[in-house]
Amino acid sequence: MATWTPEEDKILNEFYETAPREIILAKLPDRIWRSIYKRSVILNLNRPKDDAWKKEDDDRLRESYSHTPWDILITLFPGRTKKSIAWRAINILRLTRDYEIVQEENRKTNLARRGVEYPTQSADVRDKVKATVQGRYGVDNVFQAAFRLKTSKRK
């Protein structure tokens, strides 16, 4: 293993943190990437990860996360998943979604996937369940309906 020369260290200091890997390998033709990486650790040089979040990404996320539908958000951040966008927004940037936007997205998703517009508000769901139970079983809640079904099977 050849020792590193001051000229090679100078090249590494100049290019490692900003230049693409191919350029660095071309400037240091006698070195392999593993050797270059090990030397960068010794010199305390850091390369940004290709998928690292940049300040511009965070700014765009702050501007759009609360009110932009997911299908558009995903197009704003190519190469990122819904899960990674949500994790960054919630856990790192402490952002929240606008409740009305989320409800509207849920309504559209239900309509698109199932062809039916299901209620998304908890009060609406409660009222729909109550009406269904009353219509089918003539009682006020699911527990009474379950009890009635259970006792009718015993007879």
N, C-alpha and C positions, 0 to 999 in steps of 0.2 A: 504494500500500500504506500503510495507516494505521499510525501508531506505536502501540505498546501503552501503555495508561494504567496508572498505579499501581493503580487499582481492578481492572482486568482481571488484572494480575499477582497481586493479592491473591486473587482468585477462583481463578485457576489454582493458586496455592500451596495453597489450602485444599482443592480438589476433585480435582485431576488424578490424584493417586496412589491415591485410594480410590473416587471416584464413577464410575458408568457413563458411557460416552461421550455418551449422549443427554442426561443431566443437564448435563454440561459444555457441550454445544452449546446447550442451552436457556439457560444462564446467560450465555453469550457469543454472543448471536444475530447479531452482526455479523462473526463469525469462522467460517472453515471449519476442518475438522479438521486439514488439512495445516498451516495457519497456527498452530493451537494446538499441534500436535506440535513444530513448529520452535521456538516460544517456550519450550516445556517443556525442550527441549535446552539452550537458552541459560540457563534458570533452574536447570538441573541437577535436573530432576524426573524420576522414573522411575515408570512404570506397570507393575504386574506383568502378565505375559502371562496370557491366559485359560487356557492349557493348562499353565502352570507347575506343577511339583510343590510341594505345600505340606508343611509339617512334619507335619501329620496324615496325609497320604498316605505319607510316609516311615515314620512310626511304624507305620501299618497294614501296610506292606510288610515291615518288620522282624519284626513279630509273626507274619505268615502265610506268608512266602515259602518258608521251608525245608520246610514240611510240608503245605501246602495244594495240592490238585490244580489244574491250570491252568484247568479249566472254572469252578471257583469263584473263583480269583484274578481272572480276567477280569471276573466279575460284581462283584467288590469295587472295581474301578477302571473304572467306565463311561467310555466315550470313549477309552480307551487300548487299544492293541494288545498282544498277547502279546510282541511284539518290544520295544516301548517299556518294558513292565514288566520284562522280563528285563534289558534294557540298564541301566535305572536300578538294579536290584538288584545286578547283577554289577559294573558299572563305577563306579558312584557310591557305593553303600552297602556294597560288598564282601561281599555275602551269597552263601550257597551253598545248594543244594537238598539235602535228605536223600536219599541214594542209594536207599534202599528205597522211598521214595515215587515217585521217578522210575521205578524198575523196575516198580512196580505200575501206574503210569500207562501205561507202554509195553505192558505185558501187556494192559490193558483196551483200549487203542487197537488193538492187533493183533487182539484178539478181536472188537471192534466192526466194524472195517473189513474184515477178511479172513475172519472166522468161524473162525479157527484161533488157538490160543494158541502163538505162536512163543516159543522160549527167548530170554531177554534177557540172561542172564549169559554172558560170553565162554566160560567153560568148558563151559556147556551147548551153546552153538553149536558149539564145536569137537567135542564128543562126537557131536552129531547129524550133522555133516558127515562125521566119520570113519565112523560107522555106515552112512551112506548110500553112501559110496564103497566101503566093504568089501562091502556087499550087492550093489552093481551091478557093481563091477569086480574084486573079490577082492584088492584091494591096500590098504595102510595109509593112504595120503594122496593128495591131489588131484594132486600132481605125478607120482606113479607112475601114476595113472590117465590123466593127459594123455599121458605117455610111451607107455603101452600103447596108447592110441587112435591116436597118431601112427604108431607102428611097425606097427600092424595095418592101417592104410590103405595102407602102402607095399607090402604083400605082394600 
